[in-house]
């Protein structure tokens, strides 16, 4: 399958990319600086460009069957539009290319209807620290809910860690599984790649944690 992966230079994105290449998918990735990726493969094509300028990647996206977005802000907590504005560019490019399937990431800590967000640490430390990022994630989710002809799945991971793949995790619609507060990026990537050939969570938001 031909897959366009946004956010491949980030920690989670790299884990996703490695798994896609292991499964022999043809992968197109976007990078401002292609040399920062540090991965080479016959099935990998790196496109130099900007998420905010779809003209830089439209031709390659036209060749794809599916899009995965692992876009993020890295360690920055400054105001951002990478999810909302960047995501809107992705949707527009997908619609132009007649690509319908999108798997994307937000987070599990900003939904006020989730009981897990009522803890003191989440409410008074995590949410204030990441308010700019969470605000843009919320905008992105609303954009997707209103998008026509996009078969989206939103994945809301709990706190992301680096570590070896365990292969065992819990997934639950909308809210984080009870008591779950972390997930390794390798296991998150495992779950994301499994969604490529599944329609189980189309038009759903799912949370993942150990």
Phi and psi in degrees as a GROMACS rama.xvg file:
@    title "Ramachandran Plot"
@    xaxis  label "Phi"
@    yaxis  label "Psi"
@TYPE xy
-92.1207  123.546  UNK-2
-128.464  133.387  UNK-3
-100.04  124.146  UNK-4
-114.094  117.196  UNK-5
-95.2928  142.587  UNK-6
84.4671  24.1309  UNK-7
-68.451  -19.6604  UNK-8
-83.4418  -9.34313  UNK-9
-82.5723  171.511  UNK-10
-59.7097  -48.0233  UNK-11
-70.4919  -41.613  UNK-12
-57.6986  -40.718  UNK-13
-64.8995  -39.1083  UNK-14
-63.3771  -41.372  UNK-15
-63.1195  -46.0339  UNK-16
-58.9939  -45.1539  UNK-17
-58.5881  -43.7081  UNK-18
-69.1094  -37.455  UNK-19
-63.6026  -42.5176  UNK-20
-68.8044  -36.2953  UNK-21
-59.2244  -33.5396  UNK-22
-90.6011  8.85221  UNK-23
67.6705  25.763  UNK-24
-74.5514  153.017  UNK-25
-87.804  119.355  UNK-26
-119.256  130.85  UNK-27
-110.109  130.74  UNK-28
-128.406  153.134  UNK-29
-109.239  135.622  UNK-30
-148.245  137.849  UNK-31
-64.8791  -39.086  UNK-32
-127.151  100.106  UNK-33
-56.3725  -24.8254  UNK-34
-74.3109  -13.2876  UNK-35
-77.366  -14.9494  UNK-36
-70.3213  -43.3913  UNK-37
72.4556  19.0559  UNK-38
-129.133  133.178  UNK-39
-127.098  144.962  UNK-40
-166.421  148.204  UNK-41
-62.3686  -26.5833  UNK-42
-95.191  11.4628  UNK-43
-114.116  130.126  UNK-44
-123.663  124.489  UNK-45
-101.708  128.124  UNK-46
-109.699  126.491  UNK-47
-82.945  125.861  UNK-48
175.898  -168.016  UNK-49
-126.004  140.034  UNK-50
-58.5517  -30.059  UNK-51
-82.4733  -2.92409  UNK-52
-127.144  91.0344  UNK-53
-65.6765  -18.4692  UNK-54
-62.0078  -24.1847  UNK-55
-75.1984  -17.9757  UNK-56
-132.432  1.75936  UNK-57
-59.7297  -43.1833  UNK-58
-59.0494  -41.3392  UNK-59
-74.5957  -37.0008  UNK-60
-65.3216  -29.5237  UNK-61
-59.2328  -23.1946  UNK-62
-89.6119  -3.6713  UNK-63
-97.8119  156.704  UNK-64
-99.0739  -19.9344  UNK-65
-158.901  151.282  UNK-66
-123.736  136.308  UNK-67
-119.972  131.433  UNK-68
-116.702  117.664  UNK-69
-115.303  32.0174  UNK-70
-60.7748  145.757  UNK-71
-162.663  -179.247  UNK-72
-106.237  5.97106  UNK-73
66.5206  -128.659  UNK-74
-93.1121  -4.21666  UNK-75
-74.9796  138.602  UNK-76
-115.666  17.0496  UNK-77
-74.4968  162.102  UNK-78
-52.6646  139.531  UNK-79
-142.715  156.745  UNK-80
-127.205  19.2823  UNK-81
-65.1543  -32.5995  UNK-82
-79.4809  -52.8595  UNK-83
-73.1415  -59.2869  UNK-84
-70.1372  -44.2597  UNK-85
-63.1971  -42.3753  UNK-86
-63.5968  -38.4433  UNK-87
-62.9264  -36.8965  UNK-88
-63.8703  -39.9117  UNK-89
-61.83  -47.4439  UNK-90
-59.717  -44.6503  UNK-91
-60.9812  -42.5435  UNK-92
-65.8421  -39.2543  UNK-93
-63.4902  -43.7755  UNK-94
-64.0937  -39.1449  UNK-95
-65.0357  -35.0976  UNK-96
-88.6836  -3.45345  UNK-97
59.355  38.5358  UNK-98
-99.5357  126.504  UNK-99
-104.11  -28.0531  UNK-100
-91.2958  127.313  UNK-101
-136.083  128.675  UNK-102
-115.947  125.579  UNK-103
-139.852  162.521  UNK-104
-113.94  141.825  UNK-105
-126.708  -118.056  UNK-106
-160.228  164.606  UNK-107
-98.9096  9.40899  UNK-108
-112.973  4.98019  UNK-109
-111.826  -11.2683  UNK-110
-75.6615  111.59  UNK-111
-67.0585  -14.451  UNK-112
-84.5427  -6.72156  UNK-113
-84.3183  119.33  UNK-114
-54.9213  -28.3778  UNK-115
-64.8476  -22.2601  UNK-116
-83.7526  -1.96237  UNK-117
-87.0954  -4.41252  UNK-118
-68.1013  154.756  UNK-119
-60.479  -42.1313  UNK-120
-64.4264  -45.9678  UNK-121
-65.536  -46.943  UNK-122
-69.3615  -39.9284  UNK-123
-107.564  -11.1178  UNK-124
-120.007  -59.1549  UNK-125
-66.0185  -51.5717  UNK-126
-62.6565  -44.2812  UNK-127
-63.0435  -38.5861  UNK-128
-62.9693  -39.6261  UNK-129
-110.477  25.0974  UNK-130
-59.5154  -37.4968  UNK-131
-65.6359  -41.7051  UNK-132
-70.166  -45.3862  UNK-133
-63.7647  -36.1578  UNK-134
-61.5572  -42.2566  UNK-135
-72.5555  -33.8999  UNK-136
-61.729  -41.6027  UNK-137
-61.2326  -41.8527  UNK-138
-60.7674  -40.9966  UNK-139
-63.3486  -44.0337  UNK-140
-62.6866  -39.9397  UNK-141
-64.9246  -41.5744  UNK-142
-58.0116  -45.0147  UNK-143
-65.6366  -40.4588  UNK-144
-60.2257  -28.6745  UNK-145
-94.3694  -5.39094  UNK-146
-78.7965  133.293  UNK-147
-95.409  147.179  UNK-148
63.992  22.3697  UNK-149
-118.246  119.536  UNK-150
-90.3051  81.5336  UNK-151
-91.9948  152.099  UNK-152
-131.168  125.277  UNK-153
-101.022  124.848  UNK-154
-109.034  126.534  UNK-155
-111.117  90.9753  UNK-156
-74.4916  153.086  UNK-157
-78.0093  -164.287  UNK-158
-57.7701  126.963  UNK-159
-86.365  133.418  UNK-160
-128.405  157.521  UNK-161
-91.8302  140.432  UNK-162
168.884  168.822  UNK-163
-69.354  150.78  UNK-164
-67.8053  129.178  UNK-165
-95.092  -30.2105  UNK-166
81.0645  -0.699576  UNK-167
-127.622  122.041  UNK-168
-157.3  169.377  UNK-169
-114.428  142.019  UNK-170
-127.22  136.896  UNK-171
-146.428  139.917  UNK-172
-59.1175  134.67  UNK-173
68.502  -60.2035  UNK-174
-109.222  152.011  UNK-175
-62.357  137.295  UNK-176
-54.2884  141.485  UNK-177
-55.2069  126.464  UNK-178
82.8072  -7.36788  UNK-179
-84.1952  129.28  UNK-180
-139.662  9.27412  UNK-181
-158.827  159.451  UNK-182
-156.839  138.015  UNK-183
-74.674  143.016  UNK-184
-57.8378  -32.9352  UNK-185
-65.176  -38.6296  UNK-186
-75.7256  -34.6522  UNK-187
-60.3419  -44.7375  UNK-188
-61.8187  -39.5048  UNK-189
-56.1964  -46.6545  UNK-190
-67.2956  -42.6368  UNK-191
-59.1572  -47.8478  UNK-192
-64.8984  -31.6146  UNK-193
-64.0212  -25.6582  UNK-194
-75.8526  -11.758  UNK-195
-57.9053  -41.1291  UNK-196
-108.107  25.3366  UNK-197
-130.131  141.29  UNK-198
-110.656  15.3679  UNK-199
-60.6367  -38.6933  UNK-200
-112.083  24.5296  UNK-201
-64.589  134.213  UNK-202
60.6  33.5584  UNK-203
-130.507  155.424  UNK-204
-107.485  126.429  UNK-205
-127.091  137.307  UNK-206
-101.316  147.726  UNK-207
-134.153  137.316  UNK-208
-163.249  167.928  UNK-209
